[in-house]
Amino acid sequence: MLPSGPRHGPRPILAVGHPALVVFETPGCAPCEQLRPTLDQLAGEFRDRVLVVRVVDSAEGWLAARYHLSFVPTLLFWRGGVEQCRIKGDPGPRPSAPTSTSC
């Protein structure tokens, strides 16, 4: 999983044209920590097709405001440099667990 990089955010990474999953998290966030191994596995399994980018709010809090985030973890799915889908909050152990989504 790639860090987004200070002062630049995920935009330069998204500009390469690959589909991307941008994950916003904060230190000490239990759901974020539980989700991380799954995201690391996905990043490895799909490394040639999808970028998985991690944004840590404490280091790059300005991005939370820029993308209007109010929950962590928040997962943004991008394709062609445009956000396609957003999942806010803890997705839970099952895909059908209650969460806020724009997918």
PEMONOR-V10202 format. One record per pair of residues at least 24 apart in sequence whose ideal C-beta (glycine too) atoms are under 7 Angstrom apart, sorted by sequence separation. I is the first residue (numbers start at 1). GAP is how many residues later the second one is. If there is no record, write none. Layout:
I,GAP  I,GAP
//
This chain:
21,29  23,29  25,29  27,29  20,30  23,30  26,30  19,31  20,31  21,31  22,31  23,31  24,31  25,31  26,31  27,31  18,32  23,32  25,32  26,32  18,33  20,33  22,33  24,33  1,38  13,38  35,38  1,39  13,40  24,40  32,40  32,41  1,42  31,42  10,43  29,43  29,44  10,45  24,45  26,46  25,47  24,48  25,48  2,49  4,49  24,49  2,50  4,50  23,50  24,50  1,51  2,51  3,51  4,51  9,51  2,52  23,52  1,53  6,53  6,54  9,54  21,54  22,54  4,56  21,56  22,56  20,58  19,59  31,59  19,60  17,63  14,64  15,66  14,67
//
